[in-house]
């Protein structure tokens, strides 16, 4: 499953271990989400930080587009 297939209301796991609920139906490098971490906040999340989607049968791994992976590499370069 690709991040562009995620819909509003889908529960996902982020790379840092926190969970989030997708708040938009957009596609691309940035998604709006309600993140459940130290606090519950709503804001933008990089698509490459989404690693799995919760389903009835468990966690389904997320694949990323070339564009999303390229953005991740650019962010890592900045340090």
SVG drawing of the C-alpha trace seen along z (x, -y; Angstrom):
<svg xmlns="http://www.w3.org/2000/svg" viewBox="-12 -22 36 33">
<polyline fill="none" stroke="black" stroke-width="0.4" points="0.0,0.0 1.2,-3.5 0.8,-6.6 -1.3,-8.1 -3.9,-5.4 -4.5,-6.5 -7.9,-8.1 -9.2,-10.4 -9.8,-8.5 -7.1,-5.8 -5.0,-5.0 -1.3,-4.8 2.1,-4.2 4.8,-6.7 8.5,-6.0 9.1,-7.3 6.6,-4.8 3.7,-7.2 0.3,-6.6 -1.7,-9.1 -5.1,-9.5 -5.1,-10.9 -7.2,-14.0 -7.2,-14.6 -7.6,-12.8 -4.7,-14.5 -1.8,-12.9 1.9,-13.9 4.8,-14.5 2.9,-16.0 -0.3,-14.8 -2.5,-16.4 -2.8,-14.1 -3.8,-14.0 -0.7,-12.7 -0.8,-10.8 2.6,-11.2 3.6,-13.0 0.5,-15.2 -2.2,-14.9 -1.7,-17.5 -2.9,-18.1 -0.5,-19.1 1.5,-18.2 3.3,-14.9 5.8,-14.0 4.5,-11.0 7.9,-9.2 7.4,-9.2 4.3,-7.0 5.5,-3.3 2.3,-1.3 -1.5,-1.3 -3.6,0.3 -6.2,2.8 -8.4,5.5 -5.7,8.1 -2.8,6.0 -0.3,3.6 0.2,3.3 3.6,1.8 3.5,-1.4 5.5,-1.9 6.7,-5.3 6.9,-7.0 10.2,-8.0 9.4,-11.6 8.8,-10.9 12.0,-9.0 13.9,-11.8 12.5,-14.3 13.5,-12.1 17.1,-11.9 17.2,-15.7 16.0,-16.2 18.6,-13.7 21.3,-15.7 20.3,-18.8 21.1,-16.9"/>
</svg>
